[in-house]
């Protein structure tokens, strides 16, 4: 049985009945993705949507006329198994080099379509550059009013801002021609936009690098988490992935501990360029050995913002303040990652005090 007008009508009717669920899936996924970007100081914007019902109808009509995917679209159930973008999220990174970093973080948080592992689909065709991930929410996110999201997925597309401009223009012109084949002149101009997008990515990278060098030693209040990362990289140059979880550490410093300038952070940790990083490495090594099997996913790292976090947590007054503000235990929300580390840092400090 082939895709028919009746199957299309029935599929769109079912989608209209379930539209709110797919809308919620996209909204919830987008909120998680935004938090991931903030946690790791990754510059980018997040867009989301549930598929427009009329766009679904037009897509299915196109499949019916071309007989594409004929065997898979022979029923309403087949349509819902085949179409993967009822819920969609788009992540537009400021720079192309952050695309892979975002995809890695998505893989750490979300589950894949058929297994817990997300399988990124890297798309590169000419100047088209993007990575698509089909994800499911992990069980801990599918509780309460989100329980009905357990059995559906969301498509996340990740590309740079400039690549997105090219992708959209090319898609509308090269793959949706209004009449006939596109001309050589149109092809040439599309290629010109592609080259501009690639060179623009390089220019943005250079601009951000130059700005970072200027800001590195300024001692005004941190402008945002990105400014924070730039300044902390100056203190810990060997922590080449300092942005990892830096959004959380930035929030702790500024909002909880009132450490809102470079000099305040340096004073708080007793910074010394010769020994501070070594002290952090030793602390991290000992903390890592104390993580339980249930905590092992915390993945404390000696090249991330953990180097600053453990140095702050070894100060008892800071640690006590954070424990009060972010309690954990029975009947309380799951402990934040930094509080798992705080518990283990406390054990290390206690061992040293009784030696």
C-alpha positions as CSV (number, residue, x, y, z in Angstrom):
1,X,0.0,0.0,0.0
2,X,1.4,3.4,-1.0
3,X,1.1,6.8,0.7
4,X,-2.4,8.2,-0.2
5,X,-4.4,11.3,0.2
6,X,-6.4,9.6,2.9
7,X,-3.2,8.6,4.9
8,X,-2.0,12.2,4.6
9,X,-5.3,13.5,5.9
10,X,-5.3,11.0,8.8
11,X,-1.7,11.8,9.6
12,X,-2.2,15.5,9.8
13,X,-5.4,15.0,11.8
14,X,-3.5,12.9,14.3
15,X,-0.6,15.4,14.5
16,X,-3.1,18.2,15.2
17,X,-4.5,16.1,18.2
18,X,-0.9,15.6,19.5
19,X,0.5,19.0,18.5
20,X,0.7,20.3,22.1
21,X,2.9,17.3,23.1
22,X,5.4,17.9,20.3
23,X,5.3,21.7,21.1
24,X,6.2,20.9,24.7
25,X,8.9,18.5,23.7
26,X,10.6,21.2,21.6
27,X,10.2,23.8,24.4
28,X,11.6,21.5,27.1
29,X,14.5,20.4,24.9
30,X,15.4,24.0,24.0
31,X,15.4,25.0,27.7
32,X,17.9,22.1,28.5
33,X,20.1,23.1,25.5
34,X,20.1,26.7,26.7
35,X,21.3,25.6,30.1
36,X,24.0,23.4,28.5
37,X,25.3,26.4,26.6
38,X,25.3,28.6,29.7
39,X,26.9,25.9,31.9
40,X,29.9,25.6,29.5
41,X,30.1,29.3,28.4
42,X,29.4,28.3,24.8
43,X,28.2,31.3,22.8
44,X,25.1,30.6,20.8
45,X,21.4,31.1,20.3
46,X,18.7,28.5,20.6
47,X,15.6,28.4,18.5
48,X,12.7,25.8,18.7
49,X,9.4,24.9,17.1
50,X,6.8,22.2,16.6
51,X,6.3,21.4,13.0
52,X,3.7,23.5,11.2
53,X,0.8,21.1,10.3
54,X,0.5,22.6,6.8
55,X,4.3,22.0,6.2
56,X,3.8,18.4,7.2
57,X,1.0,18.1,4.7
58,X,3.1,19.6,1.9
59,X,6.0,17.3,2.8
60,X,3.8,14.2,2.6
61,X,2.2,15.3,-0.6
62,X,5.7,15.7,-2.1
63,X,6.6,12.2,-0.9
64,X,3.4,10.9,-2.4
65,X,4.0,12.5,-5.8
66,X,7.7,11.4,-5.9
67,X,6.9,8.0,-4.4
68,X,9.8,8.6,-2.1
69,X,9.9,6.3,1.0
70,X,6.9,4.6,-0.5
71,X,7.2,1.4,1.6
72,X,7.7,3.3,4.9
73,X,4.8,5.7,4.5
74,X,2.0,3.1,3.9
75,X,0.2,3.9,7.1
76,X,-0.3,6.7,9.7
77,X,2.0,4.8,12.0
78,X,4.6,4.6,9.3
79,X,4.4,8.4,8.8
80,X,5.0,8.9,12.5
81,X,7.9,6.5,12.5
82,X,9.5,8.1,9.5
83,X,9.1,11.8,10.2
84,X,11.7,12.8,12.9
85,X,11.3,16.6,13.1
86,X,7.8,17.0,14.6
87,X,9.8,18.7,17.4
88,X,12.8,20.7,16.4
89,X,15.5,22.7,18.1
90,X,18.3,24.7,16.3
91,X,21.5,25.8,18.0
92,X,23.4,28.6,16.2
93,X,26.9,28.9,17.6
94,X,28.8,32.1,17.2
95,X,31.8,30.3,15.7
96,X,32.1,27.1,13.6
97,X,34.7,25.6,16.0
98,X,32.1,25.4,18.8
99,X,29.8,23.2,16.8
100,X,31.6,20.0,17.8
101,X,31.8,21.1,21.4
102,X,28.0,21.7,21.6
103,X,27.4,18.3,19.9
104,X,29.6,16.6,22.5
105,X,27.7,18.2,25.4
106,X,24.3,17.2,23.8
107,X,25.6,13.6,23.7
108,X,26.5,13.7,27.4
109,X,23.1,14.8,28.5
110,X,20.5,13.4,26.1
111,X,19.7,9.9,25.0
112,X,19.7,8.7,21.4
113,X,16.7,7.5,19.4
114,X,17.1,3.8,19.9
115,X,19.9,3.6,22.6
116,X,21.2,5.9,25.3
117,X,24.0,7.0,23.0
118,X,23.3,10.0,20.7
119,X,24.5,9.4,17.2
120,X,25.5,12.7,15.6
121,X,24.8,13.0,11.8
122,X,27.5,15.4,10.4
123,X,26.3,16.9,7.2
124,X,28.7,18.5,4.8
125,X,27.7,19.0,1.2
126,X,29.6,21.8,-0.6
127,X,29.3,24.8,1.8
128,X,26.4,23.2,3.8
129,X,27.8,22.5,7.3
130,X,25.6,21.3,10.2
131,X,25.3,18.4,12.6
132,X,21.9,16.8,13.3
133,X,21.2,14.9,16.5
134,X,18.0,12.9,17.1
135,X,17.5,12.8,20.8
136,X,15.2,11.6,23.6
137,X,14.9,13.1,27.0
138,X,16.5,11.0,29.8
139,X,14.1,9.4,32.2
140,X,14.8,12.0,35.0
141,X,13.3,14.7,32.7
142,X,10.2,12.7,31.9
143,X,8.4,13.0,35.2
144,X,5.3,14.9,36.3
145,X,3.7,16.9,33.5
146,X,6.5,15.7,31.2
147,X,5.7,12.0,31.5
148,X,4.0,12.0,28.1
149,X,7.4,13.0,26.4
150,X,9.0,9.6,27.2
151,X,8.2,8.0,23.8
152,X,8.9,10.9,21.3
153,X,12.1,12.4,20.1
154,X,13.4,15.8,19.0
155,X,15.7,16.8,16.2
156,X,18.5,19.2,17.2
157,X,20.4,20.9,14.4
158,X,23.7,22.6,15.3
159,X,25.6,25.0,13.0
160,X,27.3,28.4,13.2
161,X,25.3,31.6,12.7
162,X,27.0,32.3,9.4
163,X,26.7,28.8,8.1
164,X,23.0,29.0,9.0
165,X,22.6,32.0,6.7
166,X,24.1,30.1,3.8
167,X,22.1,26.9,4.6
168,X,18.8,28.7,4.6
169,X,19.5,30.7,1.4
170,X,20.8,27.6,-0.4
171,X,17.9,25.5,0.7
172,X,15.3,27.9,-0.6
173,X,17.0,28.5,-3.9
174,X,18.9,25.3,-4.8
175,X,16.5,22.8,-3.4
176,X,13.2,24.7,-3.7
177,X,13.3,26.3,-7.2
178,X,10.0,28.0,-8.0
179,X,10.2,27.0,-11.7
180,X,12.9,25.1,-13.6
181,X,16.5,24.5,-12.8
182,X,18.5,27.4,-11.3
183,X,20.9,29.3,-13.5
184,X,24.7,29.2,-13.5
185,X,24.7,32.8,-12.2
186,X,22.6,31.7,-9.2
187,X,25.0,28.9,-8.5
188,X,27.9,31.2,-8.6
189,X,26.3,33.7,-6.2
190,X,25.4,30.9,-3.8
191,X,29.1,29.8,-3.9
192,X,30.1,33.4,-3.2
193,X,27.9,33.5,-0.1
194,X,29.4,30.1,1.0
195,X,32.9,31.5,0.7
196,X,31.9,34.6,2.7
197,X,30.4,32.5,5.4
198,X,33.6,30.5,5.8
199,X,35.8,33.5,5.8
200,X,33.4,35.3,8.2
201,X,33.8,32.4,10.7
202,X,37.6,33.0,10.7
203,X,37.1,36.8,11.2
204,X,34.8,36.2,14.2
205,X,37.3,33.8,15.7
206,X,40.1,36.4,15.3
207,X,37.9,39.2,16.8
208,X,37.0,37.1,19.8
209,X,40.6,36.1,20.4
210,X,41.8,39.8,20.2
211,X,39.0,40.9,22.5
212,X,39.9,38.1,25.0
213,X,43.6,39.2,25.0
214,X,42.5,42.7,25.8
215,X,40.1,41.7,28.6
216,X,42.4,39.1,30.2
217,X,44.1,41.4,32.7
218,X,41.4,44.0,33.2
219,X,40.2,44.0,36.8
220,X,36.7,45.4,36.6
221,X,33.6,43.4,37.5
222,X,33.1,40.3,35.3
223,X,30.9,41.3,32.4
224,X,29.5,37.8,32.0
225,X,30.6,34.2,32.0
226,X,32.6,34.6,28.8
227,X,34.6,37.5,30.4
228,X,35.0,35.3,33.5
229,X,36.5,32.4,31.4
230,X,38.9,34.7,29.6
231,X,40.3,36.0,32.9
232,X,40.5,32.6,34.6
233,X,42.4,31.2,31.6
234,X,45.0,33.7,32.4
235,X,45.3,32.3,35.9
236,X,45.3,28.6,34.7
237,X,46.8,28.6,31.2
238,X,47.2,24.8,31.3
239,X,43.5,24.3,31.9
240,X,42.8,24.3,28.1
241,X,39.2,23.4,28.5
242,X,38.4,25.8,31.3
243,X,35.0,26.6,29.8
244,X,33.8,23.2,30.9
245,X,31.2,23.8,33.6
246,X,32.4,27.4,33.9
247,X,28.9,28.8,33.8
248,X,28.2,27.1,37.1
249,X,31.5,28.2,38.7
250,X,30.9,31.7,37.4
251,X,27.5,31.8,39.1
252,X,29.0,30.5,42.4
253,X,31.7,33.1,42.4
254,X,29.6,36.1,41.5
255,X,26.1,35.3,43.0
256,X,27.0,33.2,46.0
257,X,30.5,34.2,47.1
258,X,30.6,37.8,45.9
259,X,33.9,37.1,44.0
260,X,33.1,39.4,41.0
261,X,36.5,40.6,40.0
262,X,39.8,38.9,39.0
263,X,41.6,40.3,42.1
264,X,38.9,39.0,44.4
265,X,39.2,35.5,43.0
266,X,43.0,35.6,43.3
267,X,42.8,36.7,46.9
268,X,40.2,34.0,47.7
269,X,42.4,31.1,46.5
270,X,45.7,32.6,47.6
271,X,46.8,32.7,44.0
272,X,50.5,32.1,43.2
273,X,51.5,31.4,39.6
274,X,54.1,28.9,40.6
275,X,52.1,26.6,42.9
276,X,48.3,27.2,42.7
277,X,47.7,25.0,39.6
278,X,49.8,22.2,41.2
279,X,47.7,22.4,44.3
280,X,44.5,22.2,42.2
281,X,45.9,19.1,40.4
282,X,46.7,17.4,43.6
283,X,43.2,18.1,45.0
284,X,41.5,16.9,41.9
285,X,43.5,13.7,41.9
286,X,42.5,12.9,45.5
287,X,38.9,13.9,45.0
288,X,38.7,11.7,41.9
289,X,39.8,8.7,44.0
290,X,37.0,9.3,46.5
291,X,34.1,9.5,44.0
292,X,31.7,6.6,44.5
293,X,30.4,4.4,41.7
294,X,27.2,6.5,41.6
295,X,29.2,9.7,41.5
296,X,31.7,8.6,38.8
297,X,29.7,10.3,36.0
298,X,30.7,13.6,37.7
299,X,34.0,13.3,35.8
300,X,36.1,15.8,37.7
301,X,38.7,17.2,35.3
302,X,42.1,18.8,35.7
303,X,41.9,20.9,32.5
304,X,38.4,22.4,33.2
305,X,37.0,25.0,35.6
306,X,37.2,22.3,38.2
307,X,40.7,23.6,39.0
308,X,39.2,26.8,40.4
309,X,36.2,25.1,41.9
310,X,38.2,22.7,44.1
311,X,40.4,25.5,45.3
312,X,37.3,27.5,46.4
313,X,35.6,24.4,48.0
314,X,38.6,23.7,50.2
315,X,37.8,26.9,52.1
316,X,35.5,25.7,54.9
317,X,33.4,28.9,55.1
318,X,32.7,28.8,51.3
319,X,31.8,25.2,51.5
320,X,29.5,25.7,54.4
321,X,27.7,28.6,52.7
322,X,27.1,26.5,49.5
323,X,25.8,23.5,51.5
324,X,23.2,25.8,53.1
325,X,22.2,27.3,49.8
326,X,22.2,24.0,47.8
327,X,21.1,21.3,50.2
328,X,20.9,17.7,49.1
329,X,19.4,14.5,50.6
330,X,16.1,12.8,51.0
331,X,13.2,14.9,49.9
332,X,15.4,17.5,48.4
333,X,16.3,18.0,44.8
334,X,19.3,16.0,43.5
335,X,22.6,17.5,44.6
336,X,24.2,19.9,42.1
337,X,27.4,18.6,40.5
338,X,29.5,21.1,42.5
339,X,28.0,19.9,45.7
340,X,29.1,16.3,45.0
341,X,32.6,17.6,44.6
342,X,32.3,19.7,47.7
343,X,31.6,16.7,49.8
344,X,34.7,14.9,48.6
345,X,36.9,18.0,48.9
346,X,35.7,18.3,52.5
347,X,37.0,14.7,53.1
348,X,40.4,15.6,51.7
349,X,40.7,18.7,53.9
350,X,39.6,16.7,56.9
351,X,42.3,14.1,56.2
352,X,44.9,16.8,56.0
353,X,43.8,18.4,59.3
354,X,44.2,15.3,61.3
355,X,47.6,14.2,60.0
